[in-house]
Every structure is written in C-alpha cells, then in structure tokens.
Amino acid sequence: MTAVWTSFFFVYGLVFGSFFNVVGLRVPKKESIVSPPSHCTICDRRLTAIDLIPVISFVFLRGKCRGCGTKISIVYPLMELNTGALFALSFYYLGFSLELAVALLFVSMLVIITVSDIMYMLIPNKVLLPFGMAIALLRFFSPLSPWWDSLLGAAVGFLVLLLIAIVSKGGMGGGDIKLFFVIGLVLGTQLTLLTLFLAAFIGSLVGILYLRKTKQGRKTPVPFGPSIAVAAVISYFCGDTLVGWYLTLFT
C-alpha cells in the first residue's frame, strides 16, 4: 500500500511541478498565475492539453514548441520531475502526518524559488511570504524539539546571511537572506547551519563549473538559490544522519 501512495504522490508532484514552473516564471514579472492561459512566449500560441502533460509532453514534442519550433527550456521537465520525486520522498519518509504538510510546503517553495532564481536571479517576496506564514503556522502544531528551536533557527539563518551580505557588501541577495529565515523555521538551528555549509560548498562547485563552461570572468553572477534549495532538501531528509556521522569522527 505504501508503494501505491508513494506513486500517487509522485504523480501529484508532477502536476504541481508544472504549476510551480508557471508561478516561478510569472510572479517575478508581476504577472497573473491564472491569466492568460499557458502559451508559448515566442509565438504566443495557446498550449493545449497535449502540450501540458508533465514531462511526457516535453519528450513527445522533442523539447520544441509545436507552433514555432522554438526549443523549450530543460528547466520545465526537470522541475516537474524534481517536484514529483520530492513529493514521493516526503510521503515515503513521513507518511500521513502533519509533518508531511510541512515537507510538501517546504519543497514546493524550494522548487518555485529555484525556477525564479535560475530565470531571473530573483527570489520574490510574494513567494517567500505566503509560504513562510503557512509553514510558521504548521510549525506551531508540529513543533521541533525543543519547540523554540524553529524560532532560533530562523533568527540564526537570517542574521548569519545578513552578516555575510554586510561583510561582502552586497555579495548576498536579500532574497537569500529571507529564504534562510524560512529554512530556519523548518529545520531548526543545527540543520540550518548545516544547510548554510552545504549551500556554500555546492554553490562553489556550481560557480567553478559555470565559469569553466562560459569562460567568463569572476564577476559573472551565478544564482545561489538553487544551491540553497538542494542543501535544504539534503538537510531536511538526511541532516540528522550527516550530523551524527560528523560527530562520530570526534568520538
């Protein structure tokens, strides 16, 4: 039965992943997420049902618009697959519980900010605020142990990133700072610090690979949001294991 429900959440995540692409693309541009209907941004052709099947449509259409033949960004199917996998993973780890609602909201937010940061180098307040409020409410009914660790984690995440932004004189975006506040609510102090460490490590690797590929100078900006998102997911699902493994090195 678990396998059936896990599969259901995977498909459920695929569908929501398609919607999250729309949110991540439109909200930074201050556009409505419901109007106009999904369409090709090049030829303006309205997409039909066959164009909107998560992942399958991309494969069936060979990654091109049926109207004008323009290549469709690989970000679309990747975010759909990631959302499906994360929804399934959340249910597999947590089952039907209040914490499952926290996990689904958390990974949904991370997918949306990943899309927006990749496309526009922006993490919108209109995404962080509603998700942050909903997660804070759920954390009240599904608290960490101790209960105040969420508040401390949020404060630590926010202040550490703010300090980095001040010291680096703008090297850290305001969206990243507020994102870590929400991450702190979900993860607590210890795992928030782990997320910061993992995000810095992942971001450094991405930056090196990106610069090698583009052969551009060091001043080329690289979105940090996706690295934070990957680090936050690792910390949420594997953080306690990683911390435990690290501590055994000293005992």
Contacts in CASP RR format, 6 or more apart in sequence:
PFRMAT RR
TARGET T0000
AUTHOR 0000-0000-0000
METHOD contacts of the structure
MODEL  1
MTAVWTSFFFVYGLVFGSFFNVVGLRVPKKESIVSPPSHCTICDRRLTAI
DLIPVISFVFLRGKCRGCGTKISIVYPLMELNTGALFALSFYYLGFSLEL
AVALLFVSMLVIITVSDIMYMLIPNKVLLPFGMAIALLRFFSPLSPWWDS
LLGAAVGFLVLLLIAIVSKGGMGGGDIKLFFVIGLVLGTQLTLLTLFLAA
FIGSLVGILYLRKTKQGRKTPVPFGPSIAVAAVISYFCGDTLVGWYLTLF
T
2 92 0 8 1.000
5 91 0 8 1.000
5 95 0 8 1.000
6 88 0 8 1.000
6 91 0 8 1.000
6 92 0 8 1.000
7 88 0 8 1.000
9 84 0 8 1.000
9 87 0 8 1.000
9 88 0 8 1.000
9 90 0 8 1.000
9 91 0 8 1.000
10 84 0 8 1.000
10 85 0 8 1.000
10 87 0 8 1.000
10 88 0 8 1.000
11 84 0 8 1.000
12 84 0 8 1.000
12 87 0 8 1.000
13 80 0 8 1.000
13 83 0 8 1.000
13 84 0 8 1.000
13 86 0 8 1.000
13 87 0 8 1.000
13 88 0 8 1.000
14 54 0 8 1.000
14 55 0 8 1.000
14 80 0 8 1.000
14 81 0 8 1.000
14 83 0 8 1.000
14 84 0 8 1.000
15 54 0 8 1.000
16 83 0 8 1.000
16 84 0 8 1.000
16 87 0 8 1.000
16 108 0 8 1.000
17 54 0 8 1.000
17 79 0 8 1.000
17 80 0 8 1.000
17 82 0 8 1.000
17 83 0 8 1.000
17 84 0 8 1.000
17 111 0 8 1.000
18 52 0 8 1.000
18 54 0 8 1.000
18 76 0 8 1.000
18 80 0 8 1.000
20 79 0 8 1.000
20 83 0 8 1.000
20 108 0 8 1.000
20 111 0 8 1.000
20 112 0 8 1.000
20 115 0 8 1.000
21 75 0 8 1.000
21 76 0 8 1.000
21 79 0 8 1.000
21 80 0 8 1.000
21 115 0 8 1.000
22 33 0 8 1.000
22 38 0 8 1.000
23 33 0 8 1.000
23 112 0 8 1.000
23 115 0 8 1.000
23 127 0 8 1.000
24 112 0 8 1.000
24 113 0 8 1.000
24 115 0 8 1.000
24 116 0 8 1.000
24 119 0 8 1.000
24 124 0 8 1.000
24 127 0 8 1.000
25 115 0 8 1.000
25 116 0 8 1.000
25 119 0 8 1.000
26 32 0 8 1.000
26 33 0 8 1.000
27 33 0 8 1.000
27 112 0 8 1.000
27 116 0 8 1.000
27 124 0 8 1.000
27 126 0 8 1.000
27 127 0 8 1.000
28 116 0 8 1.000
28 119 0 8 1.000
28 120 0 8 1.000
28 122 0 8 1.000
28 124 0 8 1.000
29 120 0 8 1.000
36 46 0 8 1.000
37 46 0 8 1.000
37 47 0 8 1.000
38 46 0 8 1.000
38 47 0 8 1.000
38 51 0 8 1.000
38 52 0 8 1.000
39 45 0 8 1.000
39 46 0 8 1.000
39 47 0 8 1.000
40 47 0 8 1.000
40 65 0 8 1.000
40 67 0 8 1.000
40 68 0 8 1.000
40 70 0 8 1.000
42 65 0 8 1.000
42 68 0 8 1.000
42 70 0 8 1.000
43 65 0 8 1.000
43 67 0 8 1.000
43 68 0 8 1.000
43 70 0 8 1.000
45 65 0 8 1.000
45 66 0 8 1.000
45 67 0 8 1.000
45 68 0 8 1.000
50 57 0 8 1.000
50 60 0 8 1.000
51 57 0 8 1.000
51 61 0 8 1.000
51 66 0 8 1.000
53 60 0 8 1.000
54 77 0 8 1.000
54 80 0 8 1.000
55 77 0 8 1.000
55 80 0 8 1.000
55 81 0 8 1.000
58 72 0 8 1.000
58 76 0 8 1.000
58 77 0 8 1.000
59 77 0 8 1.000
61 72 0 8 1.000
63 71 0 8 1.000
63 72 0 8 1.000
64 70 0 8 1.000
64 71 0 8 1.000
64 72 0 8 1.000
65 72 0 8 1.000
75 115 0 8 1.000
75 118 0 8 1.000
75 119 0 8 1.000
79 111 0 8 1.000
79 114 0 8 1.000
79 115 0 8 1.000
82 111 0 8 1.000
83 107 0 8 1.000
83 108 0 8 1.000
83 111 0 8 1.000
86 107 0 8 1.000
86 111 0 8 1.000
86 233 0 8 1.000
87 104 0 8 1.000
87 107 0 8 1.000
89 237 0 8 1.000
90 100 0 8 1.000
90 103 0 8 1.000
90 104 0 8 1.000
90 107 0 8 1.000
91 100 0 8 1.000
93 103 0 8 1.000
93 237 0 8 1.000
94 100 0 8 1.000
94 103 0 8 1.000
97 142 0 8 1.000
98 138 0 8 1.000
98 141 0 8 1.000
98 142 0 8 1.000
99 142 0 8 1.000
101 138 0 8 1.000
101 142 0 8 1.000
102 135 0 8 1.000
102 138 0 8 1.000
102 139 0 8 1.000
102 142 0 8 1.000
102 186 0 8 1.000
103 236 0 8 1.000
105 131 0 8 1.000
105 134 0 8 1.000
105 135 0 8 1.000
105 138 0 8 1.000
106 131 0 8 1.000
106 135 0 8 1.000
106 186 0 8 1.000
106 232 0 8 1.000
106 236 0 8 1.000
107 233 0 8 1.000
108 131 0 8 1.000
109 127 0 8 1.000
109 128 0 8 1.000
109 131 0 8 1.000
109 132 0 8 1.000
109 135 0 8 1.000
109 182 0 8 1.000
110 229 0 8 1.000
110 232 0 8 1.000
110 233 0 8 1.000
111 229 0 8 1.000
112 127 0 8 1.000
113 123 0 8 1.000
113 124 0 8 1.000
113 127 0 8 1.000
113 128 0 8 1.000
113 179 0 8 1.000
113 225 0 8 1.000
113 229 0 8 1.000
114 225 0 8 1.000
114 226 0 8 1.000
114 229 0 8 1.000
116 122 0 8 1.000
116 123 0 8 1.000
116 124 0 8 1.000
116 127 0 8 1.000
117 123 0 8 1.000
117 223 0 8 1.000
117 224 0 8 1.000
117 225 0 8 1.000
117 226 0 8 1.000
118 223 0 8 1.000
118 226 0 8 1.000
121 221 0 8 1.000
121 223 0 8 1.000
122 175 0 8 1.000
123 174 0 8 1.000
123 175 0 8 1.000
123 176 0 8 1.000
123 178 0 8 1.000
123 179 0 8 1.000
123 225 0 8 1.000
125 175 0 8 1.000
125 178 0 8 1.000
128 175 0 8 1.000
128 178 0 8 1.000
128 179 0 8 1.000
128 182 0 8 1.000
131 182 0 8 1.000
132 182 0 8 1.000
132 185 0 8 1.000
135 182 0 8 1.000
135 185 0 8 1.000
135 186 0 8 1.000
136 150 0 8 1.000
136 185 0 8 1.000
139 150 0 8 1.000
139 185 0 8 1.000
139 186 0 8 1.000
143 150 0 8 1.000
144 150 0 8 1.000
144 188 0 8 1.000
149 188 0 8 1.000
149 189 0 8 1.000
150 184 0 8 1.000
150 185 0 8 1.000
150 186 0 8 1.000
150 188 0 8 1.000
151 185 0 8 1.000
152 188 0 8 1.000
152 189 0 8 1.000
153 184 0 8 1.000
153 185 0 8 1.000
153 187 0 8 1.000
153 188 0 8 1.000
153 189 0 8 1.000
153 192 0 8 1.000
154 181 0 8 1.000
154 182 0 8 1.000
154 184 0 8 1.000
154 185 0 8 1.000
154 188 0 8 1.000
154 192 0 8 1.000
156 184 0 8 1.000
156 189 0 8 1.000
156 192 0 8 1.000
156 193 0 8 1.000
157 180 0 8 1.000
157 181 0 8 1.000
157 183 0 8 1.000
157 184 0 8 1.000
157 192 0 8 1.000
157 193 0 8 1.000
157 196 0 8 1.000
158 177 0 8 1.000
158 178 0 8 1.000
158 180 0 8 1.000
158 181 0 8 1.000
160 180 0 8 1.000
160 193 0 8 1.000
160 196 0 8 1.000
161 172 0 8 1.000
161 176 0 8 1.000
161 177 0 8 1.000
161 180 0 8 1.000
161 196 0 8 1.000
162 177 0 8 1.000
164 171 0 8 1.000
164 172 0 8 1.000
165 171 0 8 1.000
165 172 0 8 1.000
165 173 0 8 1.000
165 174 0 8 1.000
165 177 0 8 1.000
172 224 0 8 1.000
173 224 0 8 1.000
176 224 0 8 1.000
176 225 0 8 1.000
176 228 0 8 1.000
179 225 0 8 1.000
179 228 0 8 1.000
180 192 0 8 1.000
180 195 0 8 1.000
180 196 0 8 1.000
180 228 0 8 1.000
183 192 0 8 1.000
183 195 0 8 1.000
183 228 0 8 1.000
183 232 0 8 1.000
184 191 0 8 1.000
184 192 0 8 1.000
186 232 0 8 1.000
186 236 0 8 1.000
187 194 0 8 1.000
187 195 0 8 1.000
187 232 0 8 1.000
187 235 0 8 1.000
187 236 0 8 1.000
190 243 0 8 1.000
191 235 0 8 1.000
191 236 0 8 1.000
191 239 0 8 1.000
191 240 0 8 1.000
191 243 0 8 1.000
192 235 0 8 1.000
194 231 0 8 1.000
194 235 0 8 1.000
194 239 0 8 1.000
194 242 0 8 1.000
194 243 0 8 1.000
195 228 0 8 1.000
195 231 0 8 1.000
195 232 0 8 1.000
195 234 0 8 1.000
195 235 0 8 1.000
196 231 0 8 1.000
197 231 0 8 1.000
198 230 0 8 1.000
198 231 0 8 1.000
198 234 0 8 1.000
198 235 0 8 1.000
199 224 0 8 1.000
199 225 0 8 1.000
199 227 0 8 1.000
199 228 0 8 1.000
199 230 0 8 1.000
199 231 0 8 1.000
199 232 0 8 1.000
201 231 0 8 1.000
202 227 0 8 1.000
202 230 0 8 1.000
202 231 0 8 1.000
203 222 0 8 1.000
203 224 0 8 1.000
203 227 0 8 1.000
206 222 0 8 1.000
206 226 0 8 1.000
206 227 0 8 1.000
207 222 0 8 1.000
210 220 0 8 1.000
210 222 0 8 1.000
211 217 0 8 1.000
211 218 0 8 1.000
211 220 0 8 1.000
214 220 0 8 1.000
234 242 0 8 1.000
235 242 0 8 1.000
END
